[in-house]
């Protein structure tokens, strides 16, 4: 009797436990052991079993945002998947509490554009990242996946990726599969983006707009023997810029396995529709001969001689022209502080208001404080004075006192009252 009672109590307890577990499952979700699938939700549910290991959110276009604490309580999650949502905003720390996460997927998210650096920093066991069929997802920055030594698979197919930074996988040396296919805005890959991936088995690059493939994109994985699947068809290959790759595939045994899945050249025009596989280094790579080097060197020397000669002639023209265009200024008698400073005359308009100065009619015409070019005062010229605050400067004869005109009726006399430099030249 006692044993039967204990069994009834135990069964009742188990039944209550099961009911409690069912109560923890959101009405829009189905909970089967440690797997939860939610559909048609507008925000992340908070009433799910704590021991959930697989959480899939499907057909929820009104789910627009994943906040900082939306996933914190599901510490045992190993797989997190979003399929057909409207997610556009993803908090940088949303995954920080999911230390056991191994698989992360976002598929057909209509608004997501990128992830901030540090978004995966707390997920040291992450093995697979999938972001595909997201029409606005366009940017992969340096260090976006952090130090992911565990990362093995990166699926980024069918997005709008425009750039793939060289350091995206710098700290993920064990990646085995990369799928960048159907990213039509993608025109180039950094030369050393994959150069350290010796475990890479699959590289899918078909149907982008890639223009150049470098040996470093496939060399490490191919020569280590790991690369078995490569597809580079339907790209915009500029074969005239791929001399290095063509030379590499020609030198490495069986490297034609790679180029055979690259399709056709798009440029230059004379190679359009030529299969990349069929190209030889001689078609693209120009190797200079000793005679070519001699001709180039001779051309450089000849050009240098012409350049030096032209510079010398120009310098001689200005130097000699200056010597013959003026005579030495007579030595000052102590009344001028100008010394040997010189300036060139300017052409200025005429104003005859100051034309008659102490009987020297017609000796100088001035306007706005400057002389008519090369105007004569006695037997000398004064040019390009550019005074900032007076109207005219006059010298009656060489090395004499300077007269300053400040207005039509105001002419003062003094020694070099106008600031230098000005030039005295014989008429």
LUMKE-303702 format. One record per residue (C-alpha): x, y, z. Coordinates in steps of 0.02 Angstrom, whole numbers, plus 50000, padded with zeros to 5 digits. Example, Ala and Ser with C-alpha at 12.3 -4.5 7.8 and 13.67 -1.06 7.14 Angstrom:
BEGIN
@px 50615	py 49775	pz 50390
@px 50684	py 49947	pz 50357
This chain:
BEGIN
@px 50000	py 50000	pz 50000
@px 50140	py 50119	pz 50045
@px 50232	py 50080	pz 49883
@px 50076	py 50115	pz 49778
@px 50052	py 50280	pz 49869
@px 50230	py 50332	pz 49834
@px 50209	py 50289	pz 49649
@px 50050	py 50393	pz 49638
@px 50138	py 50540	pz 49720
@px 50285	py 50522	pz 49602
@px 50174	py 50515	pz 49448
@px 50076	py 50664	pz 49508
@px 50238	py 50761	pz 49532
@px 50297	py 50717	pz 49357
@px 50130	py 50770	pz 49286
@px 50139	py 50936	pz 49375
@px 50315	py 50959	pz 49312
@px 50259	py 50928	pz 49133
@px 50116	py 51050	pz 49152
@px 50238	py 51181	pz 49217
@px 50351	py 51151	pz 49068
@px 50204	py 51172	pz 48948
@px 50156	py 51332	pz 49036
@px 50328	py 51402	pz 48995
@px 50297	py 51385	pz 48808
@px 50232	py 51541	pz 48722
@px 50064	py 51519	pz 48637
@px 50142	py 51564	pz 48469
@px 50280	py 51435	pz 48490
@px 50291	py 51246	pz 48493
@px 50407	py 51170	pz 48622
@px 50470	py 50993	pz 48595
@px 50598	py 50945	pz 48725
@px 50742	py 51067	pz 48697
@px 50684	py 51129	pz 48525
@px 50572	py 51283	pz 48512
@px 50494	py 51350	pz 48351
@px 50401	py 51516	pz 48354
@px 50299	py 51589	pz 48210
@px 50212	py 51755	pz 48179
@px 50286	py 51846	pz 48329
@px 50310	py 52035	pz 48343
@px 50442	py 52031	pz 48480
@px 50555	py 51901	pz 48559
@px 50458	py 51789	pz 48682
@px 50515	py 51785	pz 48863
@px 50413	py 51634	pz 48921
@px 50510	py 51489	pz 48845
@px 50591	py 51341	pz 48934
@px 50757	py 51388	pz 49012
@px 50840	py 51231	pz 48943
@px 50803	py 51273	pz 48760
@px 50949	py 51224	pz 48650
@px 50874	py 51259	pz 48478
@px 50770	py 51415	pz 48446
@px 50698	py 51448	pz 48274
@px 50597	py 51605	pz 48232
@px 50504	py 51589	pz 48065
@px 50380	py 51692	pz 47962
@px 50383	py 51843	pz 48076
@px 50397	py 51997	pz 47963
@px 50343	py 52111	pz 48105
@px 50491	py 52061	pz 48212
@px 50600	py 52214	pz 48180
@px 50722	py 52222	pz 48324
@px 50831	py 52113	pz 48435
@px 50870	py 52207	pz 48595
@px 51009	py 52193	pz 48722
@px 50921	py 52073	pz 48842
@px 50802	py 51980	pz 48725
@px 50907	py 51820	pz 48727
@px 50996	py 51830	pz 48894
@px 50891	py 51700	pz 48986
@px 50924	py 51561	pz 48858
@px 51101	py 51523	pz 48911
@px 51096	py 51344	pz 48846
@px 51057	py 51394	pz 48666
@px 51167	py 51306	pz 48538
@px 51070	py 51349	pz 48380
@px 50985	py 51516	pz 48347
@px 50895	py 51540	pz 48181
@px 50788	py 51679	pz 48107
@px 50699	py 51645	pz 47941
@px 50587	py 51772	pz 47852
@px 50586	py 51915	pz 47978
@px 50591	py 52104	pz 47968
@px 50745	py 52120	pz 48078
@px 50839	py 52280	pz 48044
@px 50910	py 52326	pz 48213
@px 51027	py 52207	pz 48306
@px 51103	py 52258	pz 48472
@px 51290	py 52233	pz 48482
@px 51276	py 52136	pz 48646
@px 51121	py 52032	pz 48604
@px 51222	py 51870	pz 48593
@px 51345	py 51907	pz 48732
@px 51265	py 51787	pz 48858
@px 51257	py 51638	pz 48738
@px 51425	py 51558	pz 48772
@px 51374	py 51387	pz 48704
@px 51306	py 51452	pz 48538
@px 51373	py 51352	pz 48391
@px 51258	py 51396	pz 48245
@px 51190	py 51569	pz 48203
@px 51075	py 51600	pz 48055
@px 50983	py 51750	pz 47984
@px 50891	py 51708	pz 47823
@px 50777	py 51826	pz 47725
@px 50787	py 51971	pz 47847
@px 50721	py 52117	pz 47746
@px 50802	py 52263	pz 47838
@px 50968	py 52210	pz 47912
@px 51120	py 52298	pz 47838
@px 51268	py 52243	pz 47943
@px 51328	py 52195	pz 48117
@px 51431	py 52305	pz 48231
@px 51606	py 52250	pz 48275
@px 51599	py 52149	pz 48435
@px 51428	py 52073	pz 48400
@px 51501	py 51896	pz 48412
@px 51634	py 51925	pz 48544
@px 51551	py 51819	pz 48677
@px 51527	py 51666	pz 48567
@px 51690	py 51571	pz 48577
@px 51614	py 51406	pz 48518
@px 51528	py 51474	pz 48363
@px 51559	py 51359	pz 48215
@px 51438	py 51417	pz 48080
@px 51374	py 51591	pz 48032
@px 51241	py 51610	pz 47898
@px 51175	py 51777	pz 47835
@px 51091	py 51753	pz 47667
@px 50948	py 51814	pz 47559
@px 50955	py 51983	pz 47647
@px 50937	py 52117	pz 47511
@px 51010	py 52260	pz 47614
@px 51154	py 52168	pz 47695
@px 51304	py 52253	pz 47613
@px 51453	py 52280	pz 47727
@px 51583	py 52167	pz 47811
@px 51706	py 52264	pz 47917
@px 51876	py 52216	pz 47985
@px 51857	py 52112	pz 48142
@px 51668	py 52093	pz 48127
@px 51676	py 51912	pz 48188
@px 51809	py 51943	pz 48321
@px 51927	py 51801	pz 48372
@px 51831	py 51653	pz 48304
@px 51957	py 51511	pz 48304
@px 51810	py 51390	pz 48306
@px 51726	py 51461	pz 48150
@px 51716	py 51333	pz 48009
@px 51576	py 51392	pz 47894
@px 51532	py 51566	pz 47830
@px 51379	py 51573	pz 47717
@px 51345	py 51748	pz 47646
@px 51261	py 51704	pz 47482
@px 51130	py 51807	pz 47393
@px 51152	py 51972	pz 47485
@px 51209	py 52143	pz 47423
@px 51386	py 52140	pz 47491
@px 51489	py 52281	pz 47415
@px 51652	py 52259	pz 47510
@px 51739	py 52120	pz 47602
@px 51875	py 52192	pz 47714
@px 52043	py 52104	pz 47719
@px 52031	py 52071	pz 47907
@px 51856	py 51993	pz 47911
@px 51929	py 51819	pz 47939
@px 52099	py 51870	pz 48005
@px 52069	py 51782	pz 48172
@px 51972	py 51634	pz 48102
@px 52109	py 51524	pz 48027
@px 52008	py 51362	pz 48027
@px 51869	py 51413	pz 47908
@px 51826	py 51272	pz 47788
@px 51682	py 51342	pz 47685
@px 51652	py 51517	pz 47616
@px 51502	py 51556	pz 47508
@px 51495	py 51732	pz 47433
@px 51396	py 51686	pz 47279
@px 51261	py 51799	pz 47207
@px 51326	py 51960	pz 47284
@px 51314	py 52060	pz 47124
@px 51387	py 52225	pz 47191
@px 51548	py 52136	pz 47246
@px 51685	py 52192	pz 47126
@px 51844	py 52146	pz 47217
@px 51919	py 52043	pz 47358
@px 52075	py 52099	pz 47452
@px 52227	py 52005	pz 47393
@px 52264	py 51927	pz 47564
@px 52085	py 51901	pz 47627
@px 52102	py 51710	pz 47618
@px 52291	py 51689	pz 47612
@px 52300	py 51609	pz 47786
@px 52156	py 51485	pz 47764
@px 52250	py 51322	pz 47741
@px 52096	py 51219	pz 47790
@px 51979	py 51297	pz 47660
@px 51889	py 51159	pz 47564
@px 51750	py 51258	pz 47477
@px 51757	py 51432	pz 47400
@px 51603	py 51489	pz 47305
@px 51616	py 51655	pz 47212
@px 51499	py 51632	pz 47065
@px 51385	py 51768	pz 46998
@px 51466	py 51921	pz 47077
@px 51552	py 52061	pz 46982
@px 51730	py 52011	pz 47029
@px 51863	py 52078	pz 46911
@px 52027	py 52001	pz 46971
@px 52076	py 51840	pz 47056
@px 52248	py 51836	pz 47138
@px 52349	py 51679	pz 47176
@px 52338	py 51720	pz 47361
@px 52149	py 51692	pz 47359
@px 52171	py 51506	pz 47332
@px 52357	py 51469	pz 47347
@px 52367	py 51420	pz 47531
@px 52216	py 51304	pz 47528
@px 52258	py 51230	pz 47358
@px 52439	py 51193	pz 47398
@px 52392	py 51120	pz 47567
@px 52278	py 50999	pz 47475
@px 52118	py 51054	pz 47562
@px 52030	py 51152	pz 47423
@px 51914	py 51034	pz 47331
@px 51769	py 51144	pz 47274
@px 51793	py 51312	pz 47187
@px 51669	py 51406	pz 47080
@px 51707	py 51576	pz 47003
@px 51591	py 51573	pz 46853
@px 51484	py 51719	pz 46793
@px 51598	py 51858	pz 46851
@px 51671	py 52009	pz 46763
@px 51849	py 51946	pz 46747
@px 51975	py 52074	pz 46682
@px 52097	py 51947	pz 46616
@px 52225	py 52078	pz 46565
@px 52249	py 52112	pz 46752
@px 52264	py 51928	pz 46799
@px 52439	py 51891	pz 46738
@px 52493	py 51835	pz 46912
@px 52352	py 51710	pz 46931
@px 52375	py 51641	pz 46754
@px 52562	py 51619	pz 46786
@px 52527	py 51532	pz 46952
@px 52400	py 51409	pz 46882
@px 52521	py 51371	pz 46741
@px 52661	py 51330	pz 46863
@px 52564	py 51227	pz 46991
@px 52518	py 51049	pz 46948
@px 52330	py 51023	pz 46926
@px 52293	py 51207	pz 46965
@px 52188	py 51204	pz 46808
@px 52055	py 51128	pz 46920
@px 52030	py 51303	pz 46989
@px 52034	py 51400	pz 46827
@px 51918	py 51275	pz 46742
@px 51777	py 51340	pz 46852
@px 51810	py 51524	pz 46821
@px 51714	py 51539	pz 46660
@px 51758	py 51671	pz 46530
@px 51851	py 51836	pz 46517
@px 51750	py 51996	pz 46503
@px 51898	py 52111	pz 46463
@px 52000	py 52156	pz 46363
@px 51896	py 52156	pz 46205
@px 52012	py 52041	pz 46109
@px 52000	py 51909	pz 46247
@px 51814	py 51925	pz 46277
@px 51730	py 51754	pz 46283
@px 51899	py 51668	pz 46302
@px 51899	py 51537	pz 46438
@px 52013	py 51580	pz 46583
@px 52071	py 51399	pz 46580
@px 52137	py 51420	pz 46403
@px 52247	py 51572	pz 46438
@px 52436	py 51558	pz 46444
@px 52557	py 51677	pz 46530
@px 52620	py 51728	pz 46358
@px 52445	py 51796	pz 46319
@px 52449	py 51919	pz 46464
@px 52619	py 51933	pz 46545
@px 52751	py 52042	pz 46465
@px 52930	py 51999	pz 46515
@px 53057	py 52135	pz 46477
@px 53213	py 52083	pz 46381
@px 53387	py 52160	pz 46406
@px 53362	py 52265	pz 46248
@px 53196	py 52330	pz 46318
@px 53282	py 52379	pz 46479
@px 53418	py 52471	pz 46381
@px 53290	py 52569	pz 46279
@px 53193	py 52616	pz 46436
@px 53352	py 52673	pz 46525
@px 53407	py 52775	pz 46373
@px 53236	py 52858	pz 46364
@px 53242	py 52905	pz 46549
@px 53417	py 52981	pz 46530
@px 53368	py 53078	pz 46374
@px 53213	py 53147	pz 46460
@px 53316	py 53199	pz 46611
@px 53441	py 53293	pz 46501
@px 53300	py 53386	pz 46414
@px 53221	py 53432	pz 46581
@px 53384	py 53497	pz 46655
@px 53422	py 53596	pz 46496
@px 53251	py 53680	pz 46497
@px 53270	py 53727	pz 46681
@px 53442	py 53801	pz 46647
@px 53381	py 53904	pz 46500
@px 53234	py 53972	pz 46598
@px 53345	py 54019	pz 46743
@px 53471	py 54103	pz 46627
@px 53333	py 54202	pz 46542
@px 53270	py 54277	pz 46703
@px 53442	py 54309	pz 46777
@px 53518	py 54388	pz 46621
@px 53359	py 54484	pz 46582
@px 53368	py 54562	pz 46754
@px 53550	py 54616	pz 46730
@px 53520	py 54703	pz 46563
@px 53355	py 54786	pz 46609
@px 53424	py 54900	pz 46744
@px 53580	py 54995	pz 46791
@px 53653	py 54994	pz 46965
@px 53575	py 55117	pz 47085
@px 53689	py 55257	pz 47137
@px 53752	py 55244	pz 47314
@px 53640	py 55329	pz 47439
@px 53708	py 55483	pz 47527
@px 53638	py 55433	pz 47693
@px 53467	py 55509	pz 47668
@px 53380	py 55345	pz 47621
@px 53359	py 55183	pz 47720
@px 53297	py 55084	pz 47571
@px 53466	py 55009	pz 47521
@px 53466	py 54887	pz 47377
@px 53285	py 54827	pz 47388
@px 53196	py 54824	pz 47220
@px 53024	py 54800	pz 47148
@px 52955	py 54794	pz 46972
@px 52847	py 54934	pz 46904
@px 52661	py 54909	pz 46876
@px 52548	py 54985	pz 46744
@px 52424	py 55101	pz 46829
@px 52291	py 55224	pz 46775
@px 52327	py 55410	pz 46760
@px 52266	py 55550	pz 46872
@px 52339	py 55723	pz 46843
@px 52286	py 55799	pz 47009
@px 52468	py 55794	pz 47068
@px 52547	py 55832	pz 46900
@px 52621	py 56001	pz 46953
@px 52739	py 55980	pz 47101
@px 52858	py 56127	pz 47136
@px 52870	py 56170	pz 46954
@px 52899	py 55992	pz 46895
@px 52743	py 55992	pz 46785
@px 52708	py 55828	pz 46701
@px 52843	py 55739	pz 46797
@px 52728	py 55608	pz 46876
@px 52548	py 55552	pz 46861
@px 52470	py 55459	pz 47007
@px 52308	py 55378	pz 47057
@px 52256	py 55299	pz 47222
@px 52429	py 55314	pz 47293
@px 52526	py 55234	pz 47149
@px 52627	py 55303	pz 47004
@px 52595	py 55286	pz 46821
@px 52715	py 55148	pz 46769
@px 52894	py 55213	pz 46752
@px 52843	py 55394	pz 46777
@px 52990	py 55514	pz 46770
@px 53043	py 55628	pz 46912
@px 53191	py 55728	pz 46856
@px 53307	py 55602	pz 46776
@px 53246	py 55452	pz 46880
@px 53098	py 55334	pz 46890
@px 53008	py 55267	pz 47041
@px 52897	py 55114	pz 47015
@px 52773	py 55003	pz 47107
@px 52773	py 55086	pz 47276
@px 52605	py 55015	pz 47333
@px 52584	py 55130	pz 47482
@px 52445	py 55073	pz 47597
@px 52389	py 55240	pz 47672
@px 52445	py 55384	pz 47563
@px 52410	py 55441	pz 47388
@px 52580	py 55473	pz 47308
@px 52766	py 55473	pz 47334
@px 52881	py 55590	pz 47238
@px 53067	py 55613	pz 47218
@px 53124	py 55771	pz 47132
@px 53296	py 55700	pz 47095
@px 53402	py 55547	pz 47137
@px 53435	py 55514	pz 47322
@px 53337	py 55667	pz 47373
@px 53205	py 55682	pz 47508
@px 53039	py 55593	pz 47481
@px 52878	py 55689	pz 47459
@px 52715	py 55607	pz 47509
@px 52546	py 55656	pz 47436
@px 52401	py 55618	pz 47556
@px 52269	py 55719	pz 47465
@px 52247	py 55839	pz 47322
@px 52308	py 55988	pz 47425
@px 52411	py 55901	pz 47557
@px 52592	py 55862	pz 47508
@px 52715	py 55839	pz 47649
@px 52902	py 55830	pz 47643
@px 53020	py 55717	pz 47739
@px 53157	py 55588	pz 47722
@px 53091	py 55425	pz 47650
@px 52922	py 55445	pz 47731
@px 52849	py 55312	pz 47616
@px 52889	py 55133	pz 47671
@px 53005	py 55036	pz 47556
@px 53030	py 54946	pz 47444
@px 53029	py 55060	pz 47292
@px 53146	py 55067	pz 47143
@px 53251	py 55205	pz 47071
@px 53303	py 55186	pz 46890
@px 53385	py 55304	pz 46769
@px 53273	py 55370	pz 46633
